[in-house]
Amino acid sequence: MSNSSCVLSTTELCFSYGGRQTVDSVNLQLQAGTLTALVGPNGAGKSTLLHLLEGRLKPSKGSINSSKPIGLMPQRAAIDWSFPITAEDMVRLGMPSKRKTTVANQPDQLLDRVGMGTMGSRRLSQLSGGQQQRILLARALMQQTDILLLDEPCSAIDPPTREHLLRVMRQQAEKGQTLLVSSHDWGSALNDYDQVVVMDRQILATGSPTAVREKLSDMTCMMGSHCCG
């Protein structure tokens, strides 16, 4: 893809917390309509990078350039699931205040898309972990942003749910939305995504799954032997 399709980039992006550099000189480019996996070990700075890109954190150094609105799907653990609202209410929380909601982006339509069409009236506390992930994805889609950052959307869920969420994300990319998905799943990253970014505070490799696989096999991998498989 040409640089003209780049919708988000960073230049020497850094963030320090408690005296530790958690994001170190990250140069990243995201192309329009791509599904990109952001992989790395625990503590690699993946969540911090997403929060920097979305604007929840301010960089200690470097810059972020984006020509499009950015949305975020947070980790499931960051949500209080005891809050006394329904699944449909949770999806509505993603409704943009200044954007017109289309028929395709009504809460009931989005619940159908993520396989939760019959569970909109359920309380959050009644949902399983996989159902909670589906609700968070529906809420993120409700934001109607051109760029969507997803923090571990497929963690700790069963394979059918993971495959369903991946299909929905793929459909969004095919519609032109740009998605950056943090993940611990190396196998999926190297098989199911358009692009892969390998991070351990810094960007260690980036490119197509094939290019990243070849690069990882040629370098001393500090993140466990499974990352090169």
MIGUVEX-43190 format. One record per atom (N, C-alpha, C, O): z, y, x; residue in three letters. Coordinates in pm, whole numbers, plus 50000, padded with zeros to 5 digits. Each point is the difference from the previous one (the first is absolute). Layout:
<nodes>
ZYXala;...
</nodes>
This chain:
<nodes>
500004988150083met;500005011949917met;500005012550087met;500575000050109met;498805010549843ser;499945012350076ser;501275008049981ser;500754997849904ser;499495011650189asn;501165008549991asn;499985008749875asn;501055004749956asn;497744997449984ser;499905008549883ser;500744994149880ser;500335007149906ser;499944979650097ser;500704993849889ser;501504999150024ser;500724994049920ser;499765012050189cys;501424999850031cys;500755009149902cys;499665011749986cys;501354982849946val;500755007949902val;501415003150047val;500675008449941val;499794984950164leu;501345002650055leu;500004996650148leu;499494989550041leu;501085019450039ser;500114997350143ser;501285006150054ser;500555009449942ser;499924985050168thr;501155005650070thr;499645002450146thr;499144993250055thr;501535016450006thr;499795003250140thr;501335000250072thr;500845008649973thr;499364981950118glu;501224999350082glu;501275001349914glu;500935007250036glu;499084985849854leu;501115001049904leu;501254993250055leu;499954988550044leu;501185018849953cys;501274994950053cys;501135002749901cys;499975009749925cys;501024981350077phe;501215002149921phe;501174993550073phe;499924988550042phe;501175019249972ser;501214995050065ser;501144999849900ser;500145008949917ser;500684980650093tyr;501184998849914tyr;501154994650083tyr;499894989450061tyr;501225018149939gly;501164995650076gly;499734998750148gly;500574991350067gly;498575017149986gly;499664999550141gly;498984989550037gly;499664998750118gly;499844993849784arg;499004989450027arg;498665004049941arg;499915004349885arg;499054994250194gln;498655003049955gln;499504988249918gln;499674989550055gln;500295012049812thr;499584989049914thr;498505000049974thr;499424989649968thr;499955022150045val;498545001149994val;499585008050122val;500455011250020val;498694982950062asp;499715005750131asp;498505002150020asp;499254990550024asp;500345022149967ser;498615004050033ser;498964991849924ser;499084994450060ser;501075005049808val;499094992149917val;498765008049964val;500085010849942val;498784983650094asn;498705005549961asn;499354990049904asn;499694988750038asn;500115015649840leu;499564990949894leu;498905006749919leu;500035012149976leu;499004980049981gln;498975004849908gln;499844990049887gln;499924987950022gln;500045017249855leu;499734991749883leu;498705004649937leu;499795011949975leu;499344978449998gln;498715002949940gln;500064998249848gln;500764991749950gln;498465016149980ala;499984999749854ala;499634986149948ala;499084993550051ala;501645002049847gly;499674987549933gly;500264987550080gly;499334989849980gly;501655010750112thr;500334988250081thr;501404995049969thr;500875007549958thr;499324979650063leu;501294993449986leu;500464996250140leu;499434991250063leu;501625015749985thr;500444998450138thr;501414994450005thr;500895004849929thr;499324985150154ala;501324994150021ala;500665006650120ala;499375001850105ala;501915001949879leu;500815005450108leu;501044989550035leu;500964998049924leu;498884995250189val;500874988850034val;500785002650128val;499595007750087val;501554985749922gly;500865001350116gly;501364994149969gly;500284996949884gly;500575001550216pro;501314993749980pro;500975009349928pro;499695011849979pro;501474983049982asn;501055008449945asn;500375010850103asn;500124997250119asn;500075015049832gly;500355010950090gly;498825006250072gly;500185008250091gly;498614987949870ala;498805005150068ala;499665014349960ala;499185006450066ala;501454998849827gly;499725013549955gly;498995000849887gly;499515010849968gly;500174977849972lys;498984999949895lys;500425008549880lys;499245008649954lys;501974989149994ser;500475007849884ser;500115014750035ser;499665008749919ser;500844994250201thr;500125013950043thr;498645006750003thr;499865011549957thr;499134981450093leu;498655005750004leu;499515003149859leu;499435010749977leu;500774980149929leu;499565002449862leu;500695012249942leu;499375008149932leu;501934993350094his;500755011449947his;499545013150064his;500025010549936his;499584988950190leu;499435011950065leu;498685003849935leu;499765011849972leu;499394978550006leu;498685002749943leu;500115005649859leu;499235008849961leu;501754986149963glu;500165004449860glu;500745013349991glu;499935006649896glu;500764997350210gly;500675012950001gly;501494999749977gly;500635010549993gly;499954977549994arg;501454999149980arg;500775003150128arg;501155004249996arg;498214993650117leu;500585003350130leu;499085009950071leu;498795000149978leu;501805008250106lys;499235009450080lys;499914994950143lys;501024996050058lys;497815004250000pro;499854995150138pro;500735009050099pro;500095012149981pro;500414981850125ser;500605007850108ser;498945005750091ser;500245009650074ser;498574984449921lys;498885004950081lys;498724994249941lys;500024989749934lys;498875017150091gly;498724995249953gly;499645005449863gly;500735008249943gly;498154987250004ser;499505005449873ser;499414989049913ser;499594989550048ser;500375013549820ile;499394991449900ile;498965008149927ile;500285011049952ile;498524983650039asn;498915007049932asn;499474991349887asn;499554988750023asn;500505016649856ser;499504992549884ser;499275009349905ser;500465011149971ser;498414984349982ser;499225007849905ser;500234995749857ser;499405005449908ser;501484984850072lys;500204994249867lys;501494998749968lys;500834999550091lys;499534999949779pro;501394997549960pro;500454986050045pro;499214990650002pro;502095008450032ile;500564987550052ile;501154995449911ile;500885007949966ile;499124979349997gly;501094994049924gly;500674989050080gly;499454995350099gly;501745000749857leu;500764989850072leu;500614990049904leu;500595003849899leu;499274983350132met;500754989449934met;501124996050094met;499744994250106met;501535008849859pro;501114997150091pro;500334985250004pro;499504992249919pro;501355003950173gln;500494986350004gln;500874997349877gln;500665009149948gln;499324978650006arg;500794996249883arg;501495002650022arg;500715003849907arg;499774994350217ala;501425001850030ala;500445014549987ala;501205002849992ala;497845006550006ala;500355014249991ala;500235004649857ala;500365011549977ala;499434979649926ile;500115003549858ile;501294994549941ile;500424988950034ile;500235018849880asp;501184995549927asp;499544993049872asp;499695006549901asp;500274980350104trp;499474992249887trp;501024998449887trp;499694993749898trp;501515011750120ser;500984999949891ser;499855012149909ser;500685001149899ser;498425008150137phe;499795012049919phe;499544995849860phe;499084992049988phe;501555013349905pro;499774995049864pro;498725005249935pro;500055007349901pro;498814988850155ile;498725003449939ile;499144987449995ile;500334989850062ile;498585010949864thr;499104988649988thr;498945000250110thr;499855009850073thr;499434979249936ala;498904999150096ala;498955010749972ala;499485006250093ala;500224996049781glu;499015010349965glu;500515013950038glu;499225008450047glu;502064994149932asp;500575012950041asp;499835002050150asp;499685011050045asp;500554978450032met;499865000950145met;498575003750040met;499805008150090met;499234986049843val;498605003250029val;499725014649966val;499295006850074val;501264998149816arg;499785013849959arg;500545010150102arg;499525011350007arg;501474984550071leu;500555009050100leu;498965004050105leu;500155010050069leu;498804981949941gly;498945003450095gly;498965009649945gly;499095004050073gly;501044999749799met;499005008549938met;499945013750068met;501025006850009met;497824997250039pro;499895013050068pro;500165011449902pro;499494999549888pro;501225010850154ser;500285011349911ser;498795009049980ser;499885006649897ser;499224993750201lys;498875009349992lys;498664993049987lys;498955006450012lys;501074980549963arg;498744992849987arg;499894994049861arg;501004995749942arg;497825004150006lys;499764994449868lys;500034984850008lys;499354994050085lys;501414999949826thr;500094985549999thr;498854994449917thr;499865003149882thr;499314988650180thr;498874994049931thr;500454987449926thr;501114995150021thr;498014999949894val;500324987849925val;500314988650096val;500914992149976val;498325006950133ala;500194989250097ala;501305001250076ala;500464990450062ala;500155021449932asn;501255002150073asn;501195002049907asn;501005005950040asn;498894989249838gln;501154999749911gln;500944988950046gln;499544990050055gln;501785011449924pro;500954989850044pro;499664985949952pro;500114990450077pro;499485008149797asp;499724986549949asp;498794993950070asp;499964987950023asp;499045020450010gln;498824994950069gln;500364995750143gln;499524989850048gln;501305018150018leu;500404996750136leu;500904987650003leu;499894991850091leu;500975006749810leu;500824987949990leu;499124987749983leu;500274989550060leu;498685011749860asp;499054988949985asp;499354996650134asp;499864988250034asp;499765022050041arg;499304997850126arg;500844992350100arg;499484991950077arg;501815010549923val;500874993350097val;500634987249943val;500884994150062val;498665001749819gly;500494987649942gly;501355001149931gly;500734990149989gly;499625022049963met;501285002349934met;499825005749860met;500875006949948met;497994990249992gly;499665006049872gly;500944996949886gly;500095007649904gly;500644981250105thr;500904996149892thr;501465003450031thr;500894996549922thr;499355010150189met;501385002050044met;500405014650013met;501005003150064met;498245005749876gly;500285014250012gly;501335004249940gly;500585010050043gly;499904982549859ser;501265003649934ser;501224994050068ser;501135002649958ser;498664989650145arg;501144993950070arg;500745010350086arg;499385008950059arg;501934989649948arg;500815008550087arg;499724996250146arg;499684988650030arg;500465021150058leu;499764997550142leu;500864988650052leu;499554991950082leu;501695007449871ser;500934989750047ser;499604986049957ser;500534990250052ser;498545008749853gln;499564987049951gln;498794994750077gln;499524989049973gln;499985018750121leu;498774996350070leu;500304992250127leu;500985002650070leu;498164987749959ser;500094992650126ser;499475008750114ser;499445010649976ser;500744984750149gly;499515007650114gly;498515002349996gly;499535011050029gly;499714978649934gly;498555001549990gly;499585009549890gly;499055007650017gly;501674992049871gln;499705009249890gln;500325014350039gln;499285009349962gln;501784992650115gln;500345013450047gln;498905005650091gln;499665011849992gln;499794979650093gln;498905004550087gln;498795004249916gln;499345009950032gln;500374982649863arg;498875003449913arg;500215013549933arg;499085008149988arg;502164994349968ile;500325012749934ile;499855011650097ile;499485010649964ile;500984987650160leu;499875010650100leu;498535003150030leu;499645011650021leu;499534978049981leu;498585002450024leu;499395007549882leu;499215009350020leu;501154986949858ala;499495007149882ala;500435014750003ala;499215008849969ala;502044993750069arg;500485013850009arg;499245007850107arg;499675011749981arg;500034981750131ala;499255006650107ala;498585003449954ala;499485010650034ala;499904980349890leu;498655002649950leu;500005011349899leu;499025007349987leu;502094994349941met;500125010949903met;499905013750066met;499655009849934met;500664990950196gln;499965012850071gln;498575005450013gln;499815012150015gln;499204979149978gln;498585003850005gln;499645007950125gln;499225009549994gln;501354986650120thr;499685006950124thr;498814993450069thr;499724988249980thr;499585019650101asp;498844994750074asp;500444990850113asp;499264990950039asp;501955011550014ile;500544991850107ile;501324994249952ile;500845007249947ile;499344979750072leu;501234993449955leu;500594992150116leu;499344991650061leu;501935011349969leu;500744993050104leu;500954990349934leu;500735003849909leu;499274983650134leu;500824989649937leu;500904993750105leu;499534994750101leu;501785005949875asp;500994995250097asp;500474986049962asp;500814998349908asp;498674991850163glu;500364986049979glu;499854995549854glu;500944994449943glu;497905007849995pro;499844996349859pro;499984984949976pro;500244995549887pro;499484996750216cys;499864985549982cys;501134992150066cys;499864988050024cys;501265018650006ser;501104993050066ser;500864992549899ser;500255004949890ser;500204983350148ala;500954991949922ala;499534997449858ala;500795000649906ala;497924996550078ile;499494996349869ile;499194987150014ile;499614996150110ile;500164997349776asp;499304987250003asp;498515002150027asp;499475010849972asp;499854979150082pro;498575001350034pro;499105004749886pro;499145008450023pro;501024986549853pro;499135004849892pro;500155015149975pro;499015006949977pro;502244998050028thr;500225014449980thr;499385007950114thr;499395010449978thr;500774984650145arg;499415006850114arg;498485000849986arg;499415010550026arg;499974978649934glu;498555000049984glu;499575009649890glu;498985006750013glu;501804994049879his;499675009249891his;500075014550047his;499105007949973his;501984995650099leu;500145013650049leu;498885003650098leu;499495011149998leu;500144979350088leu;498905002550094leu;498695002549925leu;499215008550040leu;500564984149851arg;498785002149921arg;499985014049941arg;498975006850003arg;502164997649944val;500075013549942val;499755010550107val;499285009649977val;501334988650141met;499785009550108met;498555000250045met;499445010650028met;499954977749978arg;498594999250037arg;499135007349897arg;499075007250037arg;501244991149835gln;499255007049895gln;500115015150015gln;499025007249980gln;502184997650057gln;500185014350020gln;499155005250115gln;499395010749990gln;500564981750118ala;499165004050114ala;498535000449960ala;499265008950041ala;500324981449879glu;498614999749956glu;499675011849909glu;498835004049990glu;502185001649946lys;499815011949916lys;500035012950082lys;499745010849947lys;500574988150183gly;499995011750086gly;501355004750047gly;500095009250081gly;500994984549869gln;501335003950047gln;500234994450141gln;499534989150032gln;501195018350050thr;500324995850136thr;501434995050002thr;500925007249960thr;499294980450086leu;501334994049997leu;500434995750141leu;499244993750073leu;502005010049962leu;500634995750125leu;501244992149961leu;500915005249936leu;499134981950104val;501014990749952val;500814994550117val;499454992950085val;501855010349921ser;500824994250106ser;500354985749964ser;500234996949883ser;499814994350217ser;500174985849973ser;500534992750123ser;499805004250113ser;500894984749861his;500394990750106his;499074987850004his;500144991350086his;498935008249821asp;499164988249982asp;498755001150087asp;498985005549958asp;501114989150163trp;498875000850093trp;498794992349949trp;498875004550016trp;501374984049922gly;498894992049951gly;499175007549898gly;498785000150007gly;501895006249897ser;499305007849899ser;499315012150062ser;498865003049966ser;501825003950124ala;499435011950063ala;498694996850070ala;499055007849994ala;500914980850073leu;498814996450078leu;498934993049918leu;498974995950054leu;501275002749816asn;499014993249916asn;499635007649872asn;498884998649951asn;502055009549995asp;499795005849868asp;499735015050000asp;499755005849894asp;500295000850222tyr;499905014550005tyr;498745004450074tyr;499444992650080tyr;500135019749890asp;498835005750069asp;500335003850143asp;499224997650093asp;501965008349924gln;500435004950130gln;501454995650025gln;500754997549906gln;499615001550220val;501374996350039val;500495009950105val;499285003250095val;501955001549886val;500665008650099val;501264992750045val;500874997049918val;499235000250211val;501174993250056val;500905010550064val;499565007750086val;501704992749871met;500905010650043met;501324994550051met;500584991049941met;499885014650170asp;501374998050046asp;500425013350064asp;500025001650121asp;500315007649791arg;500265014150032arg;498725007450037arg;499805011449959arg;499354982250117gln;498695005250032gln;498954991049935gln;500324988949956gln;498445015850038ile;498904991749951ile;499534991350116ile;499525005050102ile;500634981749882leu;499604990650104leu;498564995449986leu;499344996850099leu;500185002749778ala;498624995749975ala;499605005049862ala;500835001149910ala;497905001850074thr;499485004249870thr;498524996649992thr;499295000550100thr;500264996249781gly;498604996449982gly;499844989549892gly;500904997849919gly;497964995850081ser;499754989349904ser;500914988150033ser;500464998950113ser;499804992149790pro;500824988350030pro;499484992150120pro;500794995250082pro;497895003349929thr;499434992550112thr;500285006950133thr;500394993650097thr;499415019749906ala;500225007450124ala;501464999850040ala;500324998650118ala;500585002849784val;501434999950030val;500454986350046val;500814998950092val;498674990649845arg;500364986450041arg;499604997650146arg;500764994250077arg;498045010349960glu;499534998250137glu;500845008150098glu;500314995450110glu;500065016849851lys;500795008450089lys;501394994150022lys;500524999950111lys;500084995149781leu;501344994350011leu;500004987350085leu;500954997350073leu;497984995249918ser;499934987750078ser;499855002850149ser;500284991450083ser;499275020949951asp;499805003750139asp;501185007650061asp;500025002550121asp;500955001249796met;501105008050052met;501304992249995met;500114990449923met;500865013450157thr;501304993749996thr;500705004649874thr;500325011849986thr;499914978849919cys;500525003549869cys;501524999950004cys;500614989850031cys;500005021749938met;501445001450007met;500684997949865met;501205002249987met;498034993449913met;500564999449865met;500084985649948met;500104997949880met;499854992450208gly;500074986249957gly;498644993650002gly;499005006649974gly;500944980750054ser;498724993150014ser;499224999849871ser;498774999050004ser;501915001949879his;499304999249872his;499055011749979his;499084998949919his;501135012450152cys;499175011849974cys;498594998150052cys;499095007349959cys;500694983450128cys;498674998050056cys;499294988249934cys;498914996250042cys;501734997949856gly;499414988349938gly;498975003649895gly;499414991149939gly;
</nodes>
